[in-house]
Amino acid sequence: MKINIIGGGPAGLYFAILMKKADAAHQIRIFERNGPNDTFGWGVVFSGKTLANLRAADDVSHAEITREFEAWDNVDVVHRDAKISIHGNSFSGIARLQLLKILQRRAEQLGVEILFHSEIQDVESLRKDCDLLLAADGVNSTVRLRYAPQFQPELDVRANRYIWYGTQQLFHGLTLTFRENSAGVFAAHSYKFSPTTSTFIVECDPQTWAGAGFEQMGSDETLDYLGEVFSQDLNGHKLLSNNSKWINFLLVKNKNWFFENVVLIGDALHTAHFSIGSGTKLAIEDAIALAESFQQTTNVSDALMHFEKTRRPVIEDYQAAAFESMRWFENAGEYMHLSPIELAYVLMTRSGRVSYEDLKRRDAAFIRQYELSHGLHG
Ligand SMILES: Cc1cc2nc3c(=O)[nH]c(=O)nc-3n(C[C@H](O)[C@H](O)[C@H](O)COP(=O)(O)OP(=O)(O)OC[C@H]3O[C@@H](n4cnc5c(N)ncnc54)[C@H](O)[C@@H]3O)c2cc1C
């Protein structure tokens, strides 16, 4: 089979690896507009369950990924200068660039051709020139736009703003920090992803954003302002920019996932708010599901139909949980009157996917502390 892939992010690379592993005769080309060492952002997170899926799909890249990653089992909630830790949550972080390098190497070893610095504008020519065109071209997908009447995308630009920084302050766990000033409430999502660096994403609502005056500020001033807001948490370390800019989260859904020989995958197909840390996981698991569909049948239409049929319910379930989580952060200001322990409990259960019983199983001491604070215990 001749497969053209637009986008050499996690989704495109992983699908190429699995297809080439399944049949070395497939001719697979990936067109990637960036160079092999360019990337945006800092680190990405995987759950323990995702790592098990990666091992089952390709133990070679799994071994390399787990050699590089930083693991932890706690979510920390920081509010009013108090830190509450909730254990029993298995996560790991890896630099996005590191992950891409591992997947690029693995794909090239298997014989996948990666054409860097190749930005595709003429999608239709590429589509006609292959049996399968995989649109793994990210959240602002050119392919999705080109065939919008076929895919019928639903794009929802959310009101909150966020900005993705790094820092050398190490956060040993997924840390959610809340700080308030006269402009409003700022939430930081941070976690260590290498021995020296953490991701540090700051999010705020539009009123806070306007009140702080970010519209008039340059990059350095914004960095200094936020460094000041989180000075106690950064412990003297600076925030680090990687061309970091304020973004509105874009919620992506598509009525149709494929047509003829073109299929959307990863962020081009769907997004889930970063507060549940699932974008890379979903992109890679899409690739696994699609490659499995080609194990069922070599007929392209049947395989794409199988992919959508089996994968859509999983994605809808995730997007529903991520939506609840996103809404929570959009309304974070309403929860600031809660005590740190109450806030931690409400946060842990915000998506509807983690229950009281789950938390009790994961971290009985946390639940005891929560119940004591409510006079429900002893
Ligand atoms: C602030 C923030 C925090 C995040 N945190 C996490 C996290 O903690 N954990 C997590 O798992 N995920 C996280 N994500 C999400 C993650 O970055 C993406 O969800 C994931 O990378 C999606 O993979 P993808 O392969 O679908 O797309 P991408 O990784 O976006 O890859 C698409 C690729 O296509 C290329 N491309 C686009 N258009 C063209 C074209 N026309 N021609 C050629 N190439 C093209 C791009 O250069 C890019 O390399 C976060 C995202 C953001 C914005």
The ligand as an SDF file (V2000), in Angstrom:
LIG
                    3D

 53 58  0  0  0  0  0  0  0  0999 V2000
   -0.4860   24.0290   26.2230 C   0  0  0  0  0  0  0  0  0  0  0  0
   -0.5260   22.6130   25.7870 C   0  0  0  0  0  0  0  0  0  0  0  0
   -0.2020   21.6180   26.6870 C   0  0  0  0  0  0  0  0  0  0  0  0
   -0.2400   20.2870   26.3340 C   0  0  0  0  0  0  0  0  0  0  0  0
    0.0600   19.3570   27.2660 N   0  0  0  0  0  0  0  0  0  0  0  0
    0.0010   18.0700   26.9210 C   0  0  0  0  0  0  0  0  0  0  0  0
    0.2930   17.0810   27.8700 C   0  0  0  0  0  0  0  0  0  0  0  0
    0.6170   17.3540   29.0180 O   0  0  0  0  0  0  0  0  0  0  0  0
    0.2100   15.8010   27.5320 N   0  0  0  0  0  0  0  0  0  0  0  0
   -0.1430   15.4440   26.2880 C   0  0  0  0  0  0  0  0  0  0  0  0
   -0.2010   14.2670   26.0210 O   0  0  0  0  0  0  0  0  0  0  0  0
   -0.4280   16.3620   25.3370 N   0  0  0  0  0  0  0  0  0  0  0  0
   -0.3680   17.6580   25.6230 C   0  0  0  0  0  0  0  0  0  0  0  0
   -0.6590   18.6100   24.6920 N   0  0  0  0  0  0  0  0  0  0  0  0
   -1.2010   18.2010   23.4110 C   0  0  0  0  0  0  0  0  0  0  0  0
   -0.1780   17.7520   22.4210 C   0  0  0  0  0  0  0  0  0  0  0  0
    0.7670   18.7390   22.1930 O   0  0  0  0  0  0  0  0  0  0  0  0
   -0.9320   17.3920   21.1160 C   0  0  0  0  0  0  0  0  0  0  0  0
   -2.2020   17.0030   21.4710 O   0  0  0  0  0  0  0  0  0  0  0  0
   -0.2790   16.2470   20.3780 C   0  0  0  0  0  0  0  0  0  0  0  0
    1.0120   16.6290   20.0160 O   0  0  0  0  0  0  0  0  0  0  0  0
   -1.1070   15.8650   19.1220 C   0  0  0  0  0  0  0  0  0  0  0  0
   -0.3470   15.0910   18.2350 O   0  0  0  0  0  0  0  0  0  0  0  0
   -0.5810   15.1790   16.6680 P   0  0  0  0  0  0  0  0  0  0  0  0
    0.4490   14.2630   16.0670 O   0  0  0  0  0  0  0  0  0  0  0  0
   -1.9890   14.9510   16.3490 O   0  0  0  0  0  0  0  0  0  0  0  0
   -0.3060   16.6740   16.2510 O   0  0  0  0  0  0  0  0  0  0  0  0
    0.9970   17.5850   16.3900 P   0  0  0  0  0  0  0  0  0  0  0  0
    1.8900   17.0900   17.4620 O   0  0  0  0  0  0  0  0  0  0  0  0
    0.5230   18.9800   16.4490 O   0  0  0  0  0  0  0  0  0  0  0  0
    1.7430   17.3380   15.0100 O   0  0  0  0  0  0  0  0  0  0  0  0
    1.2970   17.8490   13.7710 C   0  0  0  0  0  0  0  0  0  0  0  0
    2.5040   18.0100   12.8790 C   0  0  0  0  0  0  0  0  0  0  0  0
    2.0510   18.3700   11.5700 O   0  0  0  0  0  0  0  0  0  0  0  0
    2.9260   19.3310   11.0330 C   0  0  0  0  0  0  0  0  0  0  0  0
    2.1670   20.0500    9.9830 N   0  0  0  0  0  0  0  0  0  0  0  0
    1.0400   20.7930   10.1560 C   0  0  0  0  0  0  0  0  0  0  0  0
    0.5950   21.2460    8.9720 N   0  0  0  0  0  0  0  0  0  0  0  0
    1.4410   20.7810    8.0280 C   0  0  0  0  0  0  0  0  0  0  0  0
    1.5120   20.9040    6.5960 C   0  0  0  0  0  0  0  0  0  0  0  0
    0.6070   21.6000    5.9170 N   0  0  0  0  0  0  0  0  0  0  0  0
    2.5130   20.2920    5.9490 N   0  0  0  0  0  0  0  0  0  0  0  0
    3.4620   19.5690    6.6330 C   0  0  0  0  0  0  0  0  0  0  0  0
    3.4370   19.4270    7.9800 N   0  0  0  0  0  0  0  0  0  0  0  0
    2.4470   20.0120    8.6640 C   0  0  0  0  0  0  0  0  0  0  0  0
    3.3250   20.1720   12.2130 C   0  0  0  0  0  0  0  0  0  0  0  0
    4.5550   20.8330   12.0070 O   0  0  0  0  0  0  0  0  0  0  0  0
    3.4420   19.1110   13.3270 C   0  0  0  0  0  0  0  0  0  0  0  0
    4.7360   18.6020   13.4500 O   0  0  0  0  0  0  0  0  0  0  0  0
   -0.6060   19.9280   25.0100 C   0  0  0  0  0  0  0  0  0  0  0  0
   -0.9080   20.9220   24.0820 C   0  0  0  0  0  0  0  0  0  0  0  0
   -0.8730   22.2500   24.4560 C   0  0  0  0  0  0  0  0  0  0  0  0
   -1.1880   23.2910   23.4430 C   0  0  0  0  0  0  0  0  0  0  0  0
  1  2  1  0
  2  3  1  0
  2 52  2  0
  3  4  2  0
  4  5  1  0
  4 50  1  0
  5  6  2  0
  6  7  1  0
  6 13  1  0
  7  8  2  0
  7  9  1  0
  9 10  1  0
 10 11  2  0
 10 12  1  0
 12 13  2  0
 13 14  1  0
 14 15  1  0
 14 50  1  0
 15 16  1  0
 16 17  1  0
 16 18  1  0
 18 19  1  0
 18 20  1  0
 20 21  1  0
 20 22  1  0
 22 23  1  0
 23 24  1  0
 24 25  2  0
 24 26  1  0
 24 27  1  0
 27 28  1  0
 28 29  2  0
 28 30  1  0
 28 31  1  0
 31 32  1  0
 32 33  1  0
 33 34  1  0
 33 48  1  0
 34 35  1  0
 35 36  1  0
 35 46  1  0
 36 37  1  0
 36 45  1  0
 37 38  2  0
 38 39  1  0
 39 40  1  0
 39 45  2  0
 40 41  1  0
 40 42  2  0
 42 43  1  0
 43 44  2  0
 44 45  1  0
 46 47  1  0
 46 48  1  0
 48 49  1  0
 50 51  2  0
 51 52  1  0
 52 53  1  0
M  END
$$$$
